[in-house]
Amino acid sequence: MGLTANWSQEIRERWGIKGLENTDSLPEVVLWTTRCSRTKNGVRCGTPRELYTSSVNRYFYRRMEEQGLRYGVLSDKYGLHFDDEELPYYDIHPSNLSQHDKEWLGQLIRDKALVQGFTQIIFYSPSPLMSVPYFEMLHHSGLDVFYTTTLDFSRGPIH
């Protein structure tokens, strides 16, 4: 299921995910996320930084750490993998997930985020098309979700 040329509007209409206009008016308690990657380090267990090693992931980690922000990675197995959480390696492709799996993963995302005090999520991915399974998961989380294709902190730290 692809996206049209007006993908921003379609993401909002289909999944209720809003585009992130700017970082100036964000609430204090918001969790930044990105998607997992097929490129994994091959370690048996680790934090997101140790497991998901694509160039997109590495860029995301660097930007989050520069800003001193908590973050998580949306996972095809764990729903949400927090920055300080060590979890076992896995190899699941999002195309193998059923609708039931995406609903269940969305509930895991919600439950794990709420336990850590997060009620809003910002999802970063430079490719809306590759993010469709994660939009579905996030929709099923029931949390307020914002989407961005850039990590622009040009106005300085946001905390």
VEXBA-271770 format. One line per field, with one value per residue: residue number from 1; residue in one letter; x, y, z of N, C-alpha, C in turn. Coordinates in Angstrom, 2 decimals. Layout:
N
k = (NUM,...) .
r = (a,...) .
nx = (X,...) .
ny = (Y,...) .
nz = (Z,...) .
cax = (X,...) .
cay = (Y,...) .
caz = (Z,...) .
cx = (X,...) .
cy = (Y,...) .
cz = (Z,...) .
# end
This chain:
159
k = (1,2,3,4,5,6,7,8,9,10,11,12,13,14,15,16,17,18,19,20,21,22,23,24,25,26,27,28,29,30,31,32,33,34,35,36,37,38,39,40,41,42,43,44,45,46,47,48,49,50,51,52,53,54,55,56,57,58,59,60,61,62,63,64,65,66,67,68,69,70,71,72,73,74,75,76,77,78,79,80,81,82,83,84,85,86,87,88,89,90,91,92,93,94,95,96,97,98,99,100,101,102,103,104,105,106,107,108,109,110,111,112,113,114,115,116,117,118,119,120,121,122,123,124,125,126,127,128,129,130,131,132,133,134,135,136,137,138,139,140,141,142,143,144,145,146,147,148,149,150,151,152,153,154,155,156,157,158,159) .
r = (m,g,l,t,a,n,w,s,q,e,i,r,e,r,w,g,i,k,g,l,e,n,t,d,s,l,p,e,v,v,l,w,t,t,r,c,s,r,t,k,n,g,v,r,c,g,t,p,r,e,l,y,t,s,s,v,n,r,y,f,y,r,r,m,e,e,q,g,l,r,y,g,v,l,s,d,k,y,g,l,h,f,d,d,e,e,l,p,y,y,d,i,h,p,s,n,l,s,q,h,d,k,e,w,l,g,q,l,i,r,d,k,a,l,v,q,g,f,t,q,i,i,f,y,s,p,s,p,l,m,s,v,p,y,f,e,m,l,h,h,s,g,l,d,v,f,y,t,t,t,l,d,f,s,r,g,p,i,h) .
nx = (0.85,0.90,1.86,0.42,1.31,0.69,1.54,1.78,-0.73,-2.22,-1.14,-2.02,-4.83,-5.28,-4.05,-4.11,-1.86,0.05,1.85,5.02,5.38,7.21,9.86,9.52,7.19,6.83,5.63,7.03,7.38,7.97,8.47,11.05,11.31,12.48,12.55,13.27,16.05,17.14,19.80,21.79,23.88,24.59,25.09,24.33,22.64,21.46,21.46,19.42,21.29,23.38,22.20,20.69,21.98,21.95,22.62,20.69,19.71,22.07,22.54,20.22,20.55,22.85,21.92,19.87,21.32,23.02,21.18,20.42,18.22,15.74,15.09,13.60,13.37,11.24,10.15,9.96,9.61,9.59,7.95,8.55,11.75,13.66,16.21,18.03,17.67,18.42,17.98,17.34,18.80,17.09,15.44,13.22,11.20,9.28,7.37,6.50,4.71,1.46,-1.85,-2.94,-0.54,0.56,-1.34,-1.06,1.66,1.39,-0.07,1.87,3.76,2.32,1.91,4.57,5.57,3.87,4.46,6.97,6.30,5.60,3.35,3.13,4.48,7.17,7.85,10.52,11.57,13.26,11.99,8.79,7.42,8.74,7.96,5.36,4.42,5.09,3.66,1.16,1.44,1.92,-0.49,-2.21,-1.33,-2.66,-1.68,-0.75,0.71,3.38,4.92,8.04,10.37,12.80,15.47,15.68,17.24,17.95,17.46,18.60,19.01,16.14,15.15) .
ny = (-1.17,1.95,5.45,8.60,11.47,13.59,12.97,13.82,14.87,12.56,10.77,11.95,11.81,9.03,7.73,9.46,10.89,13.65,16.18,17.41,20.64,22.53,22.60,24.28,24.51,22.17,19.82,19.22,16.53,14.38,11.70,10.90,9.05,6.58,4.33,0.80,-1.04,-3.00,-3.35,-4.59,-4.99,-7.54,-8.39,-10.28,-9.21,-5.97,-2.30,0.06,1.57,-0.25,-2.38,-1.56,-0.35,1.23,3.95,5.95,5.40,5.80,8.55,9.60,8.78,10.28,12.94,13.01,12.55,14.76,16.71,15.91,14.22,11.78,8.71,6.31,3.27,2.16,-1.09,-4.17,-6.40,-5.79,-3.61,-1.04,0.08,1.24,3.79,3.16,0.51,-2.89,-5.42,-8.66,-9.66,-9.84,-10.93,-9.78,-8.87,-5.99,-6.51,-9.02,-8.84,-9.24,-7.75,-8.03,-8.36,-5.76,-4.25,-5.33,-4.69,-1.92,-1.57,-2.43,-0.40,1.81,0.98,0.69,3.28,4.84,3.82,4.91,7.53,8.95,10.51,11.47,11.11,11.62,10.77,10.07,9.74,9.68,8.69,8.56,6.54,4.10,3.93,3.16,0.68,1.36,3.69,2.52,0.90,2.94,4.32,2.46,2.64,4.64,6.96,10.48,11.38,12.67,13.39,13.58,14.38,15.43,16.45,19.10,21.19,23.82,26.08,25.74,23.82,21.91,21.38) .
nz = (0.00,-1.09,-0.90,-1.82,-3.86,-2.24,0.43,3.14,3.93,3.47,5.36,7.69,7.35,7.00,9.19,11.34,12.07,12.71,10.92,11.92,12.70,13.85,16.30,18.39,19.95,21.36,23.81,27.08,27.69,25.46,23.28,21.13,18.16,15.80,12.99,13.07,11.62,8.82,8.74,11.03,13.87,14.57,17.12,20.05,21.93,22.85,23.09,21.22,19.71,19.49,18.13,15.77,12.95,10.63,8.32,8.62,11.19,12.73,12.30,13.48,16.22,16.88,16.59,18.55,20.88,20.86,21.53,23.99,24.38,25.25,23.55,21.29,19.36,16.85,16.68,14.90,16.38,19.18,19.48,20.81,21.41,23.83,24.27,26.34,26.81,26.83,24.54,23.04,19.88,16.72,13.68,11.80,9.16,8.24,6.27,6.81,8.84,10.14,10.06,12.59,14.07,13.81,15.18,17.76,18.25,18.24,20.60,22.41,22.03,23.02,25.74,26.71,26.31,27.96,30.51,30.85,31.04,28.75,26.57,24.10,20.85,18.62,15.40,13.43,10.14,7.11,4.88,3.91,2.51,3.13,5.70,6.19,7.52,10.14,10.61,10.74,13.07,14.98,14.81,15.98,18.56,19.86,20.92,20.84,17.87,15.99,12.86,11.18,8.59,8.86,11.06,12.49,14.50,14.58,16.03,18.40,21.50,22.52,25.00) .
cax = (0.00,1.77,1.37,0.29,2.22,0.32,1.70,1.58,-2.17,-2.68,-0.72,-2.94,-6.18,-5.34,-3.59,-4.23,-0.53,0.22,3.19,5.66,5.62,8.48,10.15,9.40,6.01,6.65,5.52,8.28,7.48,7.69,9.47,11.50,11.50,12.72,12.24,14.40,16.67,17.61,21.22,21.97,25.27,24.83,25.32,23.25,21.76,22.01,20.63,19.18,22.55,24.19,21.52,20.24,23.18,21.88,23.05,19.57,19.71,23.24,22.29,19.19,21.17,23.76,21.13,19.18,22.31,23.45,20.13,20.16,16.84,15.43,14.56,13.32,13.30,10.07,10.68,9.05,9.46,9.36,7.11,9.36,13.04,14.19,17.63,18.86,17.15,19.11,17.07,17.98,18.79,16.02,15.42,11.84,10.97,7.93,6.43,6.02,3.77,0.04,-2.58,-3.00,0.78,0.71,-2.20,-0.41,2.86,0.92,-0.40,3.15,4.33,1.57,2.17,5.95,5.72,3.17,5.21,8.09,5.76,5.44,2.01,3.25,5.63,7.57,8.44,11.41,12.04,13.35,11.19,7.41,7.02,9.27,7.46,3.95,4.09,5.27,2.49,0.07,1.69,1.72,-1.93,-2.81,-0.88,-3.62,-0.99,-0.58,1.92,3.81,5.88,8.96,11.40,14.05,15.80,16.20,17.32,18.77,17.20,19.26,18.40,14.70,14.71) .
cay = (0.00,3.11,6.78,9.49,12.62,14.41,11.98,14.41,14.89,11.18,10.21,12.52,11.29,7.58,7.23,10.47,11.33,15.05,16.62,18.25,21.96,23.01,22.04,25.35,24.39,20.81,19.64,18.78,15.08,13.81,10.69,10.88,7.69,6.29,2.92,-0.13,-1.20,-4.33,-3.35,-4.80,-5.22,-8.97,-8.72,-11.12,-8.38,-4.62,-1.11,0.37,2.00,-1.45,-3.32,-0.99,0.42,1.87,5.36,6.74,5.20,6.43,9.98,9.86,8.69,11.42,14.17,12.92,12.68,16.17,17.50,15.36,13.74,10.34,8.25,4.89,2.78,1.32,-2.41,-5.18,-7.46,-5.29,-2.42,0.12,-0.28,2.48,4.07,2.55,-0.83,-3.97,-6.47,-9.61,-9.53,-10.54,-10.64,-9.79,-7.80,-5.47,-7.10,-10.28,-8.55,-9.24,-6.62,-8.33,-8.05,-4.30,-3.79,-5.76,-3.87,-0.59,-1.61,-2.47,0.95,2.63,0.55,1.00,4.74,5.35,3.44,5.86,8.88,9.61,10.42,11.93,10.56,12.17,9.71,10.59,8.87,10.47,8.09,8.21,5.28,2.97,4.03,2.79,-0.25,2.04,4.56,1.65,0.56,4.14,4.58,1.53,2.97,5.56,8.14,11.59,11.12,13.64,12.81,14.52,13.81,16.12,16.70,20.47,21.83,25.00,27.13,25.36,22.71,22.07,21.07) .
caz = (0.00,-1.23,-0.56,-2.96,-3.86,-1.08,1.50,4.46,4.17,3.51,6.65,8.69,7.14,7.12,10.49,12.38,12.45,12.29,10.56,12.93,12.11,14.37,17.62,19.39,20.81,21.84,25.25,27.69,27.72,24.15,22.95,19.75,17.68,14.40,12.72,13.12,10.31,8.47,9.07,12.45,14.21,14.76,18.52,20.60,22.75,22.92,23.01,19.81,19.08,19.23,17.24,14.49,12.59,9.32,8.35,9.17,12.64,13.33,12.27,14.49,17.56,17.07,16.79,19.83,21.94,20.86,22.17,25.32,24.37,25.30,22.27,21.12,17.99,16.61,16.39,14.36,17.38,20.53,19.47,21.13,22.02,24.39,24.11,27.39,27.03,26.12,24.11,22.15,18.42,15.98,12.25,11.30,8.18,8.41,5.30,7.37,9.92,9.82,10.65,14.03,14.63,13.88,16.26,19.00,18.41,18.61,22.03,23.13,21.96,23.98,27.11,27.08,26.36,29.13,31.71,30.96,31.18,27.45,25.98,22.73,20.14,17.33,14.58,12.38,9.08,5.89,3.81,4.28,1.87,3.90,7.07,6.26,8.61,11.42,10.75,11.19,14.47,15.78,14.84,16.95,19.91,20.44,21.44,19.91,17.09,15.00,11.91,10.54,7.72,9.16,12.47,12.47,15.81,14.30,17.02,19.65,22.24,22.72,26.37) .
cx = (0.89,1.13,1.31,1.30,1.93,0.38,1.44,0.11,-2.71,-2.33,-1.66,-4.33,-6.28,-5.03,-3.68,-2.91,-0.28,1.67,3.75,6.03,6.96,8.67,9.97,8.28,5.77,6.46,6.84,8.48,7.03,8.83,9.78,11.76,11.92,12.42,13.50,14.97,17.06,19.09,21.36,23.40,25.60,25.16,24.12,22.20,22.33,20.96,20.33,20.46,23.42,23.54,21.23,21.28,23.14,22.35,21.96,19.56,20.89,23.08,21.29,19.79,22.04,22.98,20.40,20.16,22.87,22.46,19.82,18.75,16.77,14.86,14.29,13.30,12.05,10.56,9.60,8.85,9.01,8.41,7.95,10.60,13.68,15.71,18.53,18.48,17.94,18.13,17.80,17.80,17.60,16.14,14.00,11.71,9.53,6.91,5.87,4.99,2.33,-0.61,-2.68,-1.67,0.96,-0.15,-1.57,0.84,2.50,0.56,0.86,3.81,3.66,1.95,3.58,6.18,5.08,3.90,6.38,7.62,5.56,4.02,2.01,4.56,5.89,8.29,9.23,11.75,12.10,12.49,9.78,6.99,7.50,8.72,6.02,3.66,4.19,4.17,1.31,0.23,1.39,0.25,-2.59,-2.33,-1.89,-2.98,-1.02,0.74,2.12,4.86,6.75,9.97,12.75,14.24,16.48,16.11,18.12,18.55,17.81,18.53,16.93,14.25,14.91) .
cy = (1.23,4.39,7.63,10.62,13.56,13.54,12.55,14.42,13.47,10.50,10.70,11.91,9.79,7.10,8.24,11.01,12.71,15.31,17.52,19.57,22.53,22.45,23.09,25.11,22.97,20.76,19.09,17.27,14.50,12.84,10.75,9.43,7.69,4.81,2.07,-0.29,-2.66,-4.46,-3.43,-5.23,-6.70,-9.35,-9.51,-10.30,-6.97,-3.53,-0.86,0.75,0.80,-2.39,-2.77,0.00,1.03,3.32,6.26,6.62,5.92,7.96,10.37,9.82,9.91,12.69,14.15,13.15,14.11,17.06,17.02,14.81,12.22,9.95,6.75,4.56,1.91,-0.01,-3.36,-6.35,-6.92,-4.10,-1.17,-0.34,1.02,2.55,3.38,1.10,-1.85,-5.09,-7.40,-9.26,-10.30,-10.19,-10.83,-8.62,-7.31,-6.06,-8.44,-10.07,-8.56,-7.99,-6.80,-8.00,-6.54,-3.70,-4.12,-4.93,-2.44,-0.52,-1.68,-1.10,1.84,2.27,0.92,2.50,5.29,5.02,4.41,7.32,9.64,9.40,10.90,11.42,11.37,11.04,10.35,9.47,9.70,9.92,7.74,6.86,4.07,2.92,3.57,1.78,0.41,3.06,3.74,1.29,1.76,4.50,3.71,1.77,3.87,6.81,9.26,11.39,12.23,12.98,13.90,13.76,14.45,16.24,18.06,21.09,23.12,26.13,26.78,24.21,22.97,21.73,22.24) .
cz = (0.00,-0.74,-1.82,-2.86,-2.69,0.19,2.89,4.85,4.30,4.83,7.76,8.57,7.42,8.54,11.62,12.88,11.84,11.89,11.66,12.27,12.54,15.78,18.74,20.39,21.32,23.35,25.79,27.58,26.37,23.83,21.46,19.36,16.22,14.20,12.83,11.71,10.08,8.80,10.57,12.68,14.40,16.19,19.04,21.33,22.78,22.96,21.53,19.07,18.71,18.23,15.85,14.01,11.19,9.45,8.91,10.68,13.30,13.37,13.37,15.89,17.85,17.37,18.14,20.98,22.02,21.62,23.59,25.47,24.53,23.94,22.31,19.65,17.88,16.04,15.89,15.32,18.74,20.60,19.65,21.90,22.49,24.29,25.13,27.67,26.20,25.83,23.14,20.66,17.84,14.51,11.73,10.34,8.34,7.42,5.80,8.48,9.41,10.42,12.16,14.71,14.81,14.99,17.61,19.28,18.79,20.09,22.88,23.16,23.00,25.41,27.57,27.20,27.63,30.43,31.94,31.04,29.89,26.92,24.53,22.13,18.88,16.60,13.46,11.41,7.80,4.75,4.28,3.71,2.65,5.32,7.25,7.37,10.00,11.67,11.28,12.66,15.36,15.88,15.92,18.38,20.62,21.04,20.41,19.20,16.08,14.12,11.33,9.68,7.95,10.66,12.54,13.85,15.70,15.31,18.38,20.33,22.52,24.12,27.29) .
# end
